[in-house]
Amino acid sequence: MRFPKEETERRMLPFVVEFVKFSAGFAVIIAIALVTLHVASAAMQ
């Protein structure tokens, strides 16, 4: 069964939005971890 291009894009949109939200959250977690690590290493010196 073939969908028109617009229909396929509309079906994909929720997945793209969820992926972007997940990626942003993941990037924030990594940034917080790196900053924490930097502060901890600076405090030990």
mmCIF file of the N, C-alpha and C atoms, coordinates in Angstrom:
data_MODEL
# 
_entry.id   MODEL 
# 
loop_
_atom_site.group_PDB 
_atom_site.id 
_atom_site.type_symbol 
_atom_site.label_atom_id 
_atom_site.label_alt_id 
_atom_site.label_comp_id 
_atom_site.label_asym_id 
_atom_site.label_entity_id 
_atom_site.label_seq_id 
_atom_site.pdbx_PDB_ins_code 
_atom_site.Cartn_x 
_atom_site.Cartn_y 
_atom_site.Cartn_z 
_atom_site.occupancy 
_atom_site.B_iso_or_equiv 
_atom_site.pdbx_formal_charge 
_atom_site.auth_seq_id 
_atom_site.auth_comp_id 
_atom_site.auth_asym_id 
_atom_site.auth_atom_id 
_atom_site.pdbx_PDB_model_num 
ATOM 1   N N  . MET A 1 1  ? 0.852  -1.193 0.000  1.00 0.00 ? 1  MET A N  1 
ATOM 2   C CA . MET A 1 1  ? 0.000  0.000  0.000  1.00 0.00 ? 1  MET A CA 1 
ATOM 3   C C  . MET A 1 1  ? 0.889  1.244  0.000  1.00 0.00 ? 1  MET A C  1 
ATOM 4   N N  . ARG A 1 2  ? 0.703  2.105  -0.958 1.00 0.00 ? 2  ARG A N  1 
ATOM 5   C CA . ARG A 1 2  ? 1.540  3.298  -1.100 1.00 0.00 ? 2  ARG A CA 1 
ATOM 6   C C  . ARG A 1 2  ? 0.810  4.510  -0.540 1.00 0.00 ? 2  ARG A C  1 
ATOM 7   N N  . PHE A 1 3  ? 1.541  5.310  0.207  1.00 0.00 ? 3  PHE A N  1 
ATOM 8   C CA . PHE A 1 3  ? 0.984  6.555  0.704  1.00 0.00 ? 3  PHE A CA 1 
ATOM 9   C C  . PHE A 1 3  ? 1.537  7.706  -0.134 1.00 0.00 ? 3  PHE A C  1 
ATOM 10  N N  . PRO A 1 4  ? 0.762  8.756  -0.287 1.00 0.00 ? 4  PRO A N  1 
ATOM 11  C CA . PRO A 1 4  ? 1.324  9.951  -0.910 1.00 0.00 ? 4  PRO A CA 1 
ATOM 12  C C  . PRO A 1 4  ? 2.448  10.508 -0.040 1.00 0.00 ? 4  PRO A C  1 
ATOM 13  N N  . LYS A 1 5  ? 3.316  11.274 -0.634 1.00 0.00 ? 5  LYS A N  1 
ATOM 14  C CA . LYS A 1 5  ? 4.471  11.813 0.094  1.00 0.00 ? 5  LYS A CA 1 
ATOM 15  C C  . LYS A 1 5  ? 4.041  12.620 1.320  1.00 0.00 ? 5  LYS A C  1 
ATOM 16  N N  . GLU A 1 6  ? 2.998  13.445 1.191  1.00 0.00 ? 6  GLU A N  1 
ATOM 17  C CA . GLU A 1 6  ? 2.544  14.271 2.309  1.00 0.00 ? 6  GLU A CA 1 
ATOM 18  C C  . GLU A 1 6  ? 2.060  13.390 3.462  1.00 0.00 ? 6  GLU A C  1 
ATOM 19  N N  . GLU A 1 7  ? 1.357  12.318 3.147  1.00 0.00 ? 7  GLU A N  1 
ATOM 20  C CA . GLU A 1 7  ? 0.837  11.419 4.184  1.00 0.00 ? 7  GLU A CA 1 
ATOM 21  C C  . GLU A 1 7  ? 1.984  10.759 4.942  1.00 0.00 ? 7  GLU A C  1 
ATOM 22  N N  . THR A 1 8  ? 3.007  10.338 4.227  1.00 0.00 ? 8  THR A N  1 
ATOM 23  C CA . THR A 1 8  ? 4.165  9.703  4.870  1.00 0.00 ? 8  THR A CA 1 
ATOM 24  C C  . THR A 1 8  ? 4.865  10.694 5.783  1.00 0.00 ? 8  THR A C  1 
ATOM 25  N N  . GLU A 1 9  ? 5.048  11.923 5.328  1.00 0.00 ? 9  GLU A N  1 
ATOM 26  C CA . GLU A 1 9  ? 5.701  12.932 6.161  1.00 0.00 ? 9  GLU A CA 1 
ATOM 27  C C  . GLU A 1 9  ? 4.882  13.232 7.410  1.00 0.00 ? 9  GLU A C  1 
ATOM 28  N N  . ARG A 1 10 ? 3.557  13.270 7.257  1.00 0.00 ? 10 ARG A N  1 
ATOM 29  C CA . ARG A 1 10 ? 2.695  13.547 8.409  1.00 0.00 ? 10 ARG A CA 1 
ATOM 30  C C  . ARG A 1 10 ? 2.768  12.401 9.412  1.00 0.00 ? 10 ARG A C  1 
ATOM 31  N N  . ARG A 1 11 ? 2.876  11.168 8.933  1.00 0.00 ? 11 ARG A N  1 
ATOM 32  C CA . ARG A 1 11 ? 2.989  10.021 9.846  1.00 0.00 ? 11 ARG A CA 1 
ATOM 33  C C  . ARG A 1 11 ? 4.335  10.022 10.555 1.00 0.00 ? 11 ARG A C  1 
ATOM 34  N N  . MET A 1 12 ? 5.372  10.521 9.909  1.00 0.00 ? 12 MET A N  1 
ATOM 35  C CA . MET A 1 12 ? 6.708  10.514 10.499 1.00 0.00 ? 12 MET A CA 1 
ATOM 36  C C  . MET A 1 12 ? 6.903  11.626 11.528 1.00 0.00 ? 12 MET A C  1 
ATOM 37  N N  . LEU A 1 13 ? 6.117  12.680 11.442 1.00 0.00 ? 13 LEU A N  1 
ATOM 38  C CA . LEU A 1 13 ? 6.345  13.857 12.279 1.00 0.00 ? 13 LEU A CA 1 
ATOM 39  C C  . LEU A 1 13 ? 6.399  13.556 13.770 1.00 0.00 ? 13 LEU A C  1 
ATOM 40  N N  . PRO A 1 14 ? 5.473  12.806 14.348 1.00 0.00 ? 14 PRO A N  1 
ATOM 41  C CA . PRO A 1 14 ? 5.561  12.542 15.799 1.00 0.00 ? 14 PRO A CA 1 
ATOM 42  C C  . PRO A 1 14 ? 6.863  11.848 16.187 1.00 0.00 ? 14 PRO A C  1 
ATOM 43  N N  . PHE A 1 15 ? 7.347  10.934 15.333 1.00 0.00 ? 15 PHE A N  1 
ATOM 44  C CA . PHE A 1 15 ? 8.595  10.244 15.634 1.00 0.00 ? 15 PHE A CA 1 
ATOM 45  C C  . PHE A 1 15 ? 9.768  11.213 15.603 1.00 0.00 ? 15 PHE A C  1 
ATOM 46  N N  . VAL A 1 16 ? 9.756  12.126 14.643 1.00 0.00 ? 16 VAL A N  1 
ATOM 47  C CA . VAL A 1 16 ? 10.828 13.118 14.533 1.00 0.00 ? 16 VAL A CA 1 
ATOM 48  C C  . VAL A 1 16 ? 10.817 14.028 15.760 1.00 0.00 ? 16 VAL A C  1 
ATOM 49  N N  . VAL A 1 17 ? 9.633  14.467 16.178 1.00 0.00 ? 17 VAL A N  1 
ATOM 50  C CA . VAL A 1 17 ? 9.519  15.342 17.346 1.00 0.00 ? 17 VAL A CA 1 
ATOM 51  C C  . VAL A 1 17 ? 10.031 14.627 18.587 1.00 0.00 ? 17 VAL A C  1 
ATOM 52  N N  . GLU A 1 18 ? 9.639  13.368 18.786 1.00 0.00 ? 18 GLU A N  1 
ATOM 53  C CA . GLU A 1 18 ? 10.106 12.603 19.946 1.00 0.00 ? 18 GLU A CA 1 
ATOM 54  C C  . GLU A 1 18 ? 11.614 12.422 19.900 1.00 0.00 ? 18 GLU A C  1 
ATOM 55  N N  . PHE A 1 19 ? 12.167 12.175 18.718 1.00 0.00 ? 19 PHE A N  1 
ATOM 56  C CA . PHE A 1 19 ? 13.611 11.988 18.590 1.00 0.00 ? 19 PHE A CA 1 
ATOM 57  C C  . PHE A 1 19 ? 14.352 13.267 18.955 1.00 0.00 ? 19 PHE A C  1 
ATOM 58  N N  . VAL A 1 20 ? 13.830 14.412 18.496 1.00 0.00 ? 20 VAL A N  1 
ATOM 59  C CA . VAL A 1 20 ? 14.471 15.693 18.800 1.00 0.00 ? 20 VAL A CA 1 
ATOM 60  C C  . VAL A 1 20 ? 14.417 15.965 20.302 1.00 0.00 ? 20 VAL A C  1 
ATOM 61  N N  . LYS A 1 21 ? 13.262 15.688 20.931 1.00 0.00 ? 21 LYS A N  1 
ATOM 62  C CA . LYS A 1 21 ? 13.151 15.902 22.374 1.00 0.00 ? 21 LYS A CA 1 
ATOM 63  C C  . LYS A 1 21 ? 14.110 14.992 23.126 1.00 0.00 ? 21 LYS A C  1 
ATOM 64  N N  . PHE A 1 22 ? 14.203 13.741 22.711 1.00 0.00 ? 22 PHE A N  1 
ATOM 65  C CA . PHE A 1 22 ? 15.117 12.797 23.353 1.00 0.00 ? 22 PHE A CA 1 
ATOM 66  C C  . PHE A 1 22 ? 16.566 13.256 23.187 1.00 0.00 ? 22 PHE A C  1 
ATOM 67  N N  . SER A 1 23 ? 16.919 13.676 21.997 1.00 0.00 ? 23 SER A N  1 
ATOM 68  C CA . SER A 1 23 ? 18.288 14.123 21.732 1.00 0.00 ? 23 SER A CA 1 
ATOM 69  C C  . SER A 1 23 ? 18.638 15.353 22.572 1.00 0.00 ? 23 SER A C  1 
ATOM 70  N N  . ALA A 1 24 ? 17.718 16.281 22.680 1.00 0.00 ? 24 ALA A N  1 
ATOM 71  C CA . ALA A 1 24 ? 17.963 17.487 23.475 1.00 0.00 ? 24 ALA A CA 1 
ATOM 72  C C  . ALA A 1 24 ? 18.145 17.125 24.944 1.00 0.00 ? 24 ALA A C  1 
ATOM 73  N N  . GLY A 1 25 ? 17.290 16.263 25.447 1.00 0.00 ? 25 GLY A N  1 
ATOM 74  C CA . GLY A 1 25 ? 17.419 15.830 26.838 1.00 0.00 ? 25 GLY A CA 1 
ATOM 75  C C  . GLY A 1 25 ? 18.731 15.113 27.073 1.00 0.00 ? 25 GLY A C  1 
ATOM 76  N N  . PHE A 1 26 ? 19.109 14.269 26.160 1.00 0.00 ? 26 PHE A N  1 
ATOM 77  C CA . PHE A 1 26 ? 20.367 13.526 26.276 1.00 0.00 ? 26 PHE A CA 1 
ATOM 78  C C  . PHE A 1 26 ? 21.554 14.488 26.276 1.00 0.00 ? 26 PHE A C  1 
ATOM 79  N N  . ALA A 1 27 ? 21.519 15.484 25.400 1.00 0.00 ? 27 ALA A N  1 
ATOM 80  C CA . ALA A 1 27 ? 22.604 16.466 25.329 1.00 0.00 ? 27 ALA A CA 1 
ATOM 81  C C  . ALA A 1 27 ? 22.704 17.259 26.629 1.00 0.00 ? 27 ALA A C  1 
ATOM 82  N N  . VAL A 1 28 ? 21.572 17.607 27.224 1.00 0.00 ? 28 VAL A N  1 
ATOM 83  C CA . VAL A 1 28 ? 21.571 18.336 28.499 1.00 0.00 ? 28 VAL A CA 1 
ATOM 84  C C  . VAL A 1 28 ? 22.189 17.473 29.601 1.00 0.00 ? 28 VAL A C  1 
ATOM 85  N N  . ILE A 1 29 ? 21.821 16.196 29.638 1.00 0.00 ? 29 ILE A N  1 
ATOM 86  C CA . ILE A 1 29 ? 22.377 15.294 30.654 1.00 0.00 ? 29 ILE A CA 1 
ATOM 87  C C  . ILE A 1 29 ? 23.890 15.172 30.493 1.00 0.00 ? 29 ILE A C  1 
ATOM 88  N N  . ILE A 1 30 ? 24.356 15.032 29.266 1.00 0.00 ? 30 ILE A N  1 
ATOM 89  C CA . ILE A 1 30 ? 25.803 14.936 29.015 1.00 0.00 ? 30 ILE A CA 1 
ATOM 90  C C  . ILE A 1 30 ? 26.500 16.233 29.436 1.00 0.00 ? 30 ILE A C  1 
ATOM 91  N N  . ALA A 1 31 ? 25.900 17.381 29.109 1.00 0.00 ? 31 ALA A N  1 
ATOM 92  C CA . ALA A 1 31 ? 26.503 18.665 29.474 1.00 0.00 ? 31 ALA A CA 1 
ATOM 93  C C  . ALA A 1 31 ? 26.604 18.804 30.990 1.00 0.00 ? 31 ALA A C  1 
ATOM 94  N N  . ILE A 1 32 ? 25.556 18.443 31.706 1.00 0.00 ? 32 ILE A N  1 
ATOM 95  C CA . ILE A 1 32 ? 25.581 18.521 33.171 1.00 0.00 ? 32 ILE A CA 1 
ATOM 96  C C  . ILE A 1 32 ? 26.659 17.597 33.729 1.00 0.00 ? 32 ILE A C  1 
ATOM 97  N N  . ALA A 1 33 ? 26.768 16.395 33.174 1.00 0.00 ? 33 ALA A N  1 
ATOM 98  C CA . ALA A 1 33 ? 27.788 15.451 33.638 1.00 0.00 ? 33 ALA A CA 1 
ATOM 99  C C  . ALA A 1 33 ? 29.191 16.005 33.401 1.00 0.00 ? 33 ALA A C  1 
ATOM 100 N N  . LEU A 1 34 ? 29.420 16.608 32.247 1.00 0.00 ? 34 LEU A N  1 
ATOM 101 C CA . LEU A 1 34 ? 30.741 17.169 31.949 1.00 0.00 ? 34 LEU A CA 1 
ATOM 102 C C  . LEU A 1 34 ? 31.080 18.340 32.868 1.00 0.00 ? 34 LEU A C  1 
ATOM 103 N N  . VAL A 1 35 ? 30.115 19.211 33.111 1.00 0.00 ? 35 VAL A N  1 
ATOM 104 C CA . VAL A 1 35 ? 30.343 20.348 34.009 1.00 0.00 ? 35 VAL A CA 1 
ATOM 105 C C  . VAL A 1 35 ? 30.625 19.850 35.421 1.00 0.00 ? 35 VAL A C  1 
ATOM 106 N N  . THR A 1 36 ? 29.859 18.867 35.886 1.00 0.00 ? 36 THR A N  1 
ATOM 107 C CA . THR A 1 36 ? 30.076 18.304 37.221 1.00 0.00 ? 36 THR A CA 1 
ATOM 108 C C  . THR A 1 36 ? 31.468 17.701 37.326 1.00 0.00 ? 36 THR A C  1 
ATOM 109 N N  . LEU A 1 37 ? 31.868 16.971 36.296 1.00 0.00 ? 37 LEU A N  1 
ATOM 110 C CA . LEU A 1 37 ? 33.199 16.364 36.283 1.00 0.00 ? 37 LEU A CA 1 
ATOM 111 C C  . LEU A 1 37 ? 34.291 17.437 36.317 1.00 0.00 ? 37 LEU A C  1 
ATOM 112 N N  . HIS A 1 38 ? 34.085 18.502 35.561 1.00 0.00 ? 38 HIS A N  1 
ATOM 113 C CA . HIS A 1 38 ? 35.068 19.599 35.522 1.00 0.00 ? 38 HIS A CA 1 
ATOM 114 C C  . HIS A 1 38 ? 35.185 20.265 36.897 1.00 0.00 ? 38 HIS A C  1 
ATOM 115 N N  . VAL A 1 39 ? 34.050 20.530 37.536 1.00 0.00 ? 39 VAL A N  1 
ATOM 116 C CA . VAL A 1 39 ? 34.053 21.158 38.850 1.00 0.00 ? 39 VAL A CA 1 
ATOM 117 C C  . VAL A 1 39 ? 34.713 20.239 39.873 1.00 0.00 ? 39 VAL A C  1 
ATOM 118 N N  . ALA A 1 40 ? 34.410 18.947 39.807 1.00 0.00 ? 40 ALA A N  1 
ATOM 119 C CA . ALA A 1 40 ? 35.009 17.998 40.741 1.00 0.00 ? 40 ALA A CA 1 
ATOM 120 C C  . ALA A 1 40 ? 36.528 17.917 40.569 1.00 0.00 ? 40 ALA A C  1 
ATOM 121 N N  . SER A 1 41 ? 36.988 17.893 39.343 1.00 0.00 ? 41 SER A N  1 
ATOM 122 C CA . SER A 1 41 ? 38.433 17.802 39.108 1.00 0.00 ? 41 SER A CA 1 
ATOM 123 C C  . SER A 1 41 ? 39.126 19.100 39.512 1.00 0.00 ? 41 SER A C  1 
ATOM 124 N N  . ALA A 1 42 ? 38.459 20.241 39.341 1.00 0.00 ? 42 ALA A N  1 
ATOM 125 C CA . ALA A 1 42 ? 39.043 21.515 39.754 1.00 0.00 ? 42 ALA A CA 1 
ATOM 126 C C  . ALA A 1 42 ? 39.106 21.592 41.282 1.00 0.00 ? 42 ALA A C  1 
ATOM 127 N N  . ALA A 1 43 ? 38.111 21.040 41.950 1.00 0.00 ? 43 ALA A N  1 
ATOM 128 C CA . ALA A 1 43 ? 38.087 21.077 43.412 1.00 0.00 ? 43 ALA A CA 1 
ATOM 129 C C  . ALA A 1 43 ? 39.162 20.184 44.004 1.00 0.00 ? 43 ALA A C  1 
ATOM 130 N N  . MET A 1 44 ? 39.560 19.139 43.306 1.00 0.00 ? 44 MET A N  1 
ATOM 131 C CA . MET A 1 44 ? 40.560 18.199 43.833 1.00 0.00 ? 44 MET A CA 1 
ATOM 132 C C  . MET A 1 44 ? 41.982 18.748 43.705 1.00 0.00 ? 44 MET A C  1 
ATOM 133 N N  . GLN A 1 45 ? 42.182 19.740 42.859 1.00 0.00 ? 45 GLN A N  1 
ATOM 134 C CA . GLN A 1 45 ? 43.540 20.267 42.661 1.00 0.00 ? 45 GLN A CA 1 
ATOM 135 C C  . GLN A 1 45 ? 43.900 21.303 43.702 1.00 0.00 ? 45 GLN A C  1 
# 
